[in-house]
């Protein structure tokens, strides 16, 4: 169990590496988003984290933590690919 928790904490540390967030702002600005668009993007991101925290925990308990984490990473990869191709506010 300790090895699993070590891996999970290591993954979360790298996934939510907060010093990278200012780079997102520079990238969004470079793609032409206004400060209001950037604020709305971060607000939507934060709300999705808050609203999906409990349901994802229930799914992890019901099925498998690994499967839920892989599903979440797959969605994150899909979001990154979307960012590469749709460089408008609605793409972000």
N, C-alpha and C positions, 0 to 999 in steps of 0.2 A: 504493500500500500504506500509506503514511503517513497519508493521509486516512482510510482505513478504520480503522486502529489508533486514530487520534485519536477517531473516532466511538465505537468500542468502549469505550475507556477513559472517555470522557465518559459514556456510557450506564451503565457499571458504577459510576462515581462517584455518579451520581444514584440508581441502583437500590439500592445498598447503603449508603445514607447513614446511617451508624451513629448520629448524634445523634437519629434518629427512634425508635430502639429503646425508650427509656424511655416514649415515648408509647404504644407497644404495651402495655407493662405497665400503664399507667393505663387503657387501653381494656379490657384483659382483666379487670382488677380491677373496673372499672365494670360489666362484664357478669356479674359474680358468680363469676369463676374464683378458686380458692384459690391460694396461693403454690405449692403442689405441682403443681396443674394448669398454671400458667404455666411452671414449670420443665420439666414434661414436654413442653409445647408447644414450647419453645425447644430442648429436647433432640432431639425428633423433627425439627425444622427443620434443626438442625445435622447430624444423622446423614444426612438426605436429601441435603444438600449434599455431604457426604463420599462417600457411596456412589454418587452420580450424576455426580460430577465426571469420572471417567475414561470411562464410557460416553458421556457427552454429547460429549466430545472426539472419540471414535471416530466418532460419528454426524456431527459437524461435518466431519471429514476425509472421510468417505465421501460425504456429500451436499453440504450447503452450510452454512457458518457462519450465514449470514443466516436460512436456514430453521429451523435449530436454535434460534437466538436468538428468532425469532418464535414458535416452538412453546413455548419456555420462558416468554416474556412472556404468551402466551395462557393457560398454566396458572396464572401468577401472577394474572392478571385473574380467572380462574375462582375462585381461592382468595379474592380480595378480595370477590367477589360472594357467595360462600358465607359469609364472615364477616358480611356485612350481614344475611343472612336467618336463619342458624342461630346463635343467641347462646348456645349451650351449649358445654361443653368439647369435645364430639365435632364441633361445627361448626368449631371452631378447629383 
